[in-house]
């Protein structure tokens, strides 16, 4: 075969190879293009379906009040007044919270500070005031529609460990949840896991801060979607929140709490905004058997509604402050907290605005419930 013929054959074979390669590549490109088209269509369909599914919106409203001391100290008049009122009202456990029960009934979670023990134990600490009531008085909380109490205060240990354990047992018998001290509690409310904790703190310290961080981490690790702290702190009968409690309150928020409540001063203190969340420094006394003739009857119920979209907490400041008188009469304490009338509600509103202003926080009219008469 001549050299020219061989070159011709090689050229023909080359042309055939190019044609085959072109056809093969075109088929692959077509299949790839079709694959991409199908993938894009699937993505668009998935996006359409996701957009068509409505977001899951859930909310819960908490109502928080201050010190609840059932019974009192047998060495003082408050206890005997409390027991006399109970007898005069035919031992009716519903008497005490009757005028505020509807508030707690309309709430999803109601919280108070149980300032005292529920025990028959008589041996007690050597203190000016030691508070107790019979264990059966836990029914007052049940009739009052209280869901959960904090036991982190300076009176749940008045009757030593036995009195403390009797108190917890009395609460369990009435299916009332509790938290505080070394007990962090999670409750499921409207499908939302609510974590609660609190501590007794007379001063700021690294130990207190470590306890706060540990409690918040524990609740988060256990799946809490909302965290509420209820601390016992401050200076008695002072309307200005102490600097140390402000520091600890802000620290609690900064470490992950969504709301901080407070008690101990026995009087109202301001409500502080910090990083878009609230620190309610002192809710004051509520149903308080520790004093037959308290000099200050002013209190309030703090409400906040939390909204979740697809399980994520939204940033809102949906609060409602309900001014309350801790007694339904003025002459003495009848241990029946009552929604304040227009005059007293307006007065309490102005006090709270003043005390909150001292903390650099403003409270607006729409944040308060003021009766029309």
Secondary structure per residue as TSV (DSSP state, phi and psi in degrees):
chain	resnum	aa	ss	phi	psi
A	1	X	-	360.0	137.7
A	2	X	-	-74.2	160.1
A	3	X	H	-61.2	-36.9
A	4	X	H	-66.4	-40.3
A	5	X	H	-65.6	-41.6
A	6	X	H	-61.4	-41.1
A	7	X	H	-62.7	-37.6
A	8	X	H	-65.9	-44.3
A	9	X	H	-61.9	-43.5
A	10	X	H	-61.3	-41.1
A	11	X	H	-64.6	-42.4
A	12	X	H	-62.8	-45.1
A	13	X	H	-61.3	-38.0
A	14	X	H	-63.5	-42.4
A	15	X	H	-63.8	-42.6
A	16	X	H	-60.8	-42.6
A	17	X	H	-60.7	-41.3
A	18	X	H	-64.7	-40.9
A	19	X	H	-63.8	-45.8
A	20	X	H	-60.6	-43.8
A	21	X	H	-62.6	-39.7
A	22	X	H	-62.9	-46.2
A	23	X	H	-62.9	-42.7
A	24	X	H	-63.4	-45.7
A	25	X	H	-65.2	-37.8
A	26	X	H	-64.0	-41.3
A	27	X	H	-62.4	-41.7
A	28	X	H	-64.0	-42.7
A	29	X	H	-63.4	-39.0
A	30	X	H	-64.0	-44.2
A	31	X	H	-64.5	-40.3
A	32	X	H	-65.1	-42.0
A	33	X	H	-63.0	-41.8
A	34	X	H	-63.9	-40.1
A	35	X	H	-61.7	-43.9
A	36	X	H	-63.8	-40.2
A	37	X	H	-61.7	-44.3
A	38	X	H	-65.2	-39.0
A	39	X	H	-64.1	-45.4
A	40	X	H	-62.0	-39.6
A	41	X	H	-63.8	-41.7
A	42	X	H	-64.0	-40.7
A	43	X	H	-64.1	-43.5
A	44	X	H	-63.8	-39.4
A	45	X	H	-65.1	-42.6
A	46	X	H	-62.9	-41.7
A	47	X	H	-63.2	-41.6
A	48	X	H	-62.9	-44.3
A	49	X	H	-64.3	-42.4
A	50	X	H	-62.9	-39.8
A	51	X	H	-70.2	-28.2
A	52	X	H	-78.1	-22.3
A	53	X	S	-79.2	120.6
A	54	X	-	-66.5	144.8
A	55	X	-	-65.2	144.7
A	56	X	-	-85.7	112.2
A	57	X	E	-107.8	127.6
A	58	X	E	-136.5	155.7
A	59	X	E	-148.3	160.9
A	60	X	E	-146.9	145.7
A	61	X	E	-113.4	124.9
A	62	X	E	-102.8	146.1
A	63	X	E	-124.0	123.5
A	64	X	E	-121.4	136.3
A	65	X	E	-129.3	175.0
A	66	X	E	-91.0	-136.0
A	67	X	E	-72.2	127.2
A	68	X	E	-118.3	110.9
A	69	X	E	-115.6	109.1
A	70	X	S	-89.6	132.9
A	71	X	S	78.2	-113.7
A	72	X	B	146.1	-149.0
A	73	X	-	-105.9	118.6
A	74	X	T	-60.0	-18.1
A	75	X	T	-83.3	-5.1
A	76	X	S	-126.2	161.7
A	77	X	H	-66.6	-29.2
A	78	X	H	-54.2	-43.0
A	79	X	H	-63.3	-46.0
A	80	X	H	-69.8	-34.7
A	81	X	H	-62.8	-43.9
A	82	X	H	-60.3	-48.6
A	83	X	H	-67.1	-34.3
A	84	X	H	-66.6	-43.8
A	85	X	H	-60.4	-40.9
A	86	X	H	-61.0	-45.3
A	87	X	H	-67.2	-42.6
A	88	X	H	-63.8	-22.7
A	89	X	T	-103.9	32.5
A	90	X	T	56.9	37.0
A	91	X	T	52.7	40.2
A	92	X	-	-87.5	108.8
A	93	X	T	-65.0	-23.2
A	94	X	T	-78.4	-11.4
A	95	X	S	-57.0	-44.8
A	96	X	T	-66.1	-40.3
A	97	X	T	-104.6	11.6
A	98	X	T	-55.4	-39.3
A	99	X	T	-83.5	-5.0
A	100	X	T	-126.3	-0.5
A	101	X	H	-56.5	-38.7
A	102	X	H	-63.7	-28.0
A	103	X	H	-66.3	-46.9
A	104	X	H	-71.3	-31.9
A	105	X	H	-64.9	-36.7
A	106	X	T	-79.6	-8.6
A	107	X	S	-91.3	161.4
A	108	X	S	-90.0	-24.8
A	109	X	E	-151.0	123.4
A	110	X	E	-115.3	134.2
A	111	X	E	-131.3	136.0
A	112	X	E	-138.5	167.2
A	113	X	E	-96.0	115.1
A	114	X	E	-84.9	100.7
A	115	X	-	-97.4	78.0
A	116	X	S	152.3	-174.3
A	117	X	E	-117.1	161.8
A	118	X	E	-124.2	93.3
A	119	X	-	-159.5	158.5
A	120	X	-	-98.1	-2.5
A	121	X	-	-59.9	140.9
A	122	X	-	-109.0	-27.2
A	123	X	-	-69.8	131.6
A	124	X	-	-142.7	168.8
A	125	X	-	-65.8	155.1
A	126	X	S	-86.0	82.8
A	127	X	-	-132.0	157.8
A	128	X	S	-61.8	-31.9
A	129	X	-	-135.8	127.6
A	130	X	-	-131.7	127.4
A	131	X	-	-110.7	134.9
A	132	X	E	-157.4	159.8
A	133	X	E	-144.9	162.0
A	134	X	-	-59.1	147.1
A	135	X	G	-53.7	-32.9
A	136	X	G	-63.3	-17.6
A	137	X	G	-70.3	-6.0
A	138	X	H	-59.7	-21.2
A	139	X	H	-64.5	-23.3
A	140	X	H	-59.5	-40.2
A	141	X	H	-67.4	-39.6
A	142	X	H	-62.1	-49.1
A	143	X	H	-66.3	-26.4
A	144	X	T	-82.4	-2.0
A	145	X	T	63.1	38.6
A	146	X	-	-85.7	128.8
A	147	X	-	-90.7	-37.5
A	148	X	E	-151.3	146.3
A	149	X	E	-127.8	151.7
A	150	X	E	-93.1	139.4
A	151	X	-	-112.5	14.0
A	152	X	-	-88.4	87.0
A	153	X	S	-155.6	-179.3
A	154	X	S	-91.8	14.1
A	155	X	S	-124.6	-11.6
A	156	X	T	-71.5	-11.2
A	157	X	T	-104.4	11.8
A	158	X	T	-57.6	-34.4
A	159	X	T	-111.3	40.1
A	160	X	H	62.0	-170.0
A	161	X	H	-64.9	-34.2
A	162	X	H	-65.5	-40.3
A	163	X	H	-65.5	-37.6
A	164	X	H	-65.2	-46.3
A	165	X	H	-67.5	-36.2
A	166	X	H	-60.2	-39.3
A	167	X	H	-63.2	-46.4
A	168	X	H	-63.6	-38.6
A	169	X	H	-65.7	-40.5
A	170	X	H	-62.7	-38.5
A	171	X	H	-66.7	-43.9
A	172	X	H	-62.0	-36.9
A	173	X	H	-62.9	-26.7
A	174	X	T	-101.2	9.3
A	175	X	T	57.0	36.4
A	176	X	-	-100.9	122.9
A	177	X	E	-73.7	159.3
A	178	X	E	-146.4	160.1
A	179	X	E	-154.4	171.8
A	180	X	B	120.0	158.9
A	181	X	T	62.5	-118.1
A	182	X	T	-95.0	12.1
A	183	X	B	-112.1	110.2
A	184	X	-	-101.7	130.9
A	185	X	E	-119.4	140.4
A	186	X	E	-119.0	127.5
A	187	X	E	-119.8	139.6
A	188	X	E	-94.1	120.7
A	189	X	E	-128.9	119.7
A	190	X	T	53.3	35.7
A	191	X	T	80.5	3.3
A	192	X	E	-107.9	132.7
A	193	X	E	-87.9	111.8
A	194	X	E	-103.2	122.6
A	195	X	E	-99.8	136.9
A	196	X	E	-130.4	137.9
A	197	X	E	-154.8	168.4
A	198	X	-	-176.6	159.4
A	199	X	-	-139.6	153.8
A	200	X	B	-88.2	121.2
A	201	X	-	-141.9	114.8
A	202	X	S	-91.6	-10.3
A	203	X	S	-161.2	166.8
A	204	X	-	-84.0	141.2
A	205	X	-	-161.9	157.9
A	206	X	H	-58.5	-33.6
A	207	X	H	-64.3	-45.6
A	208	X	H	-60.9	-42.0
A	209	X	H	-66.3	-39.7
A	210	X	H	-63.4	-40.0
A	211	X	H	-63.1	-40.9
A	212	X	H	-63.2	-47.6
A	213	X	H	-62.0	-43.0
A	214	X	H	-62.6	-42.9
A	215	X	H	-64.7	-44.9
A	216	X	H	-64.5	-43.6
A	217	X	H	-62.1	-41.3
A	218	X	H	-60.4	-46.3
A	219	X	H	-66.5	-42.1
A	220	X	H	-63.2	-43.3
A	221	X	H	-64.7	-25.1
A	222	X	T	-92.1	7.0
A	223	X	T	96.5	14.1
A	224	X	-	-64.9	131.7
A	225	X	S	-97.6	-20.3
A	226	X	E	-138.2	131.9
A	227	X	E	-122.4	126.2
A	228	X	E	-120.3	128.5
A	229	X	E	-105.5	143.3
A	230	X	E	-132.7	99.8
A	231	X	E	-97.7	153.2
A	232	X	E	-110.5	115.5
A	233	X	-	-163.2	-174.8
A	234	X	S	88.3	-175.8
A	235	X	-	-113.3	130.1
A	236	X	T	-59.2	136.5
A	237	X	T	64.9	16.9
A	238	X	-	-103.5	126.7
A	239	X	S	-82.8	-15.0
A	240	X	S	-94.1	123.7
A	241	X	-	-61.5	133.8
A	242	X	-	-66.0	151.1
A	243	X	H	-60.9	-37.6
A	244	X	H	-65.4	-36.4
A	245	X	H	-72.9	-32.0
A	246	X	H	-62.9	-43.8
A	247	X	H	-62.3	-44.8
A	248	X	H	-70.0	-35.8
A	249	X	H	-63.3	-46.2
A	250	X	H	-64.9	-39.4
A	251	X	H	-61.7	-41.0
A	252	X	H	-61.8	-42.4
A	253	X	H	-65.4	-47.2
A	254	X	H	-61.3	-27.8
A	255	X	T	-90.1	0.5
A	256	X	T	127.3	-0.9
A	257	X	-	-74.3	148.0
A	258	X	S	-98.4	-16.0
A	259	X	E	-158.2	139.0
A	260	X	E	-122.1	125.3
A	261	X	E	-108.7	159.5
A	262	X	E	-146.5	156.5
A	263	X	E	-154.0	172.2
A	264	X	S	124.8	-41.6
A	265	X	S	-63.5	-16.0
A	266	X	S	70.1	5.0
A	267	X	S	-136.7	163.3
A	268	X	B	-74.0	145.5
A	269	X	-	-129.1	173.0
A	270	X	-	-70.1	164.7
A	271	X	E	-107.5	122.9
A	272	X	E	-108.0	132.3
A	273	X	E	-89.1	134.0
A	274	X	E	-144.8	118.0
A	275	X	T	50.8	43.4
A	276	X	T	78.2	9.1
A	277	X	E	-128.4	168.6
A	278	X	E	-111.7	141.9
A	279	X	E	-118.6	110.6
A	280	X	E	-95.7	95.9
A	281	X	-	-65.3	-39.9
A	282	X	-	-152.2	121.2
A	283	X	B	-86.4	-3.6
A	284	X	-	68.4	-173.0
A	285	X	E	-74.7	153.0
A	286	X	E	-125.3	-76.4
A	287	X	E	-116.0	92.3
A	288	X	E	-118.1	105.9
A	289	X	T	-82.2	4.5
A	290	X	T	-82.5	-5.7
A	291	X	-	-151.7	125.0
A	292	X	S	-80.3	-28.0
A	293	X	S	-136.3	68.3
A	294	X	-	-65.4	140.3
A	295	X	S	-72.1	-19.7
A	296	X	-	-130.7	115.7
A	297	X	-	-94.8	-2.8
A	298	X	E	-75.3	136.8
A	299	X	E	-154.2	-175.0
A	300	X	E	-161.9	157.9
A	301	X	E	-103.2	129.5
A	302	X	E	-101.8	124.3
A	303	X	E	-116.6	142.0
A	304	X	E	-143.6	135.1
A	305	X	E	-103.4	126.0
A	306	X	E	-107.3	133.4
A	307	X	E	-115.0	137.4
A	308	X	E	-122.8	136.9
A	309	X	E	-119.4	119.8
A	310	X	T	51.1	39.8
A	311	X	T	83.2	-2.9
A	312	X	E	-101.3	128.7
A	313	X	E	-67.1	130.3
A	314	X	-	-92.6	153.5
A	315	X	-	-83.4	106.5
A	316	X	-	-137.1	161.4
A	317	X	-	-126.5	51.5
A	318	X	-	-86.1	84.2
A	319	X	E	-118.0	157.8
A	320	X	E	-141.6	122.7
A	321	X	E	-107.3	119.7
A	322	X	E	-108.4	105.0
A	323	X	E	-62.8	139.0
A	324	X	E	-136.3	146.9
A	325	X	E	-101.9	133.2
A	326	X	S	-72.5	-7.1
A	327	X	S	-139.1	145.6
A	328	X	S	-82.8	-5.6
A	329	X	S	-129.1	159.8
A	330	X	S	-94.8	-25.2
A	331	X	S	-65.2	-37.4
A	332	X	S	-156.2	174.8
A	333	X	-	-83.3	115.5
A	334	X	-	-102.3	11.8
A	335	X	S	60.8	32.1
A	336	X	-	-127.7	84.6
A	337	X	-	-56.5	141.0
A	338	X	E	-140.4	140.9
A	339	X	E	-58.9	130.2
A	340	X	-	-67.7	145.2
A	341	X	-	-74.2	178.2
A	342	X	H	-57.1	-43.8
A	343	X	H	-62.7	-51.8
A	344	X	H	-70.3	-35.9
A	345	X	H	-62.9	-41.9
A	346	X	H	-65.3	-39.1
A	347	X	H	-65.0	-45.0
A	348	X	H	-65.0	-37.7
A	349	X	H	-57.6	-45.8
A	350	X	H	-66.6	-37.3
A	351	X	H	-61.8	-47.6
A	352	X	H	-64.1	-36.8
A	353	X	H	-64.8	-41.1
A	354	X	H	-64.2	-50.3
A	355	X	H	-66.6	-33.7
A	356	X	H	-71.0	-35.5
A	357	X	H	-61.1	-35.7
A	358	X	H	-59.5	-25.9
A	359	X	T	-95.9	6.8
A	360	X	T	77.5	23.2
A	361	X	-	-123.5	140.5
A	362	X	-	-103.5	140.0
A	363	X	-	-116.9	135.0
A	364	X	-	-105.6	161.1
A	365	X	G	-53.9	-41.0
A	366	X	G	-69.4	-7.3
A	367	X	G	-86.7	-5.8
A	368	X	E	-115.7	148.3
A	369	X	E	-99.4	113.7
A	370	X	-	-119.6	117.1
A	371	X	-	-59.5	152.9
A	372	X	-	-79.8	-11.5
A	373	X	-	-149.5	360.0
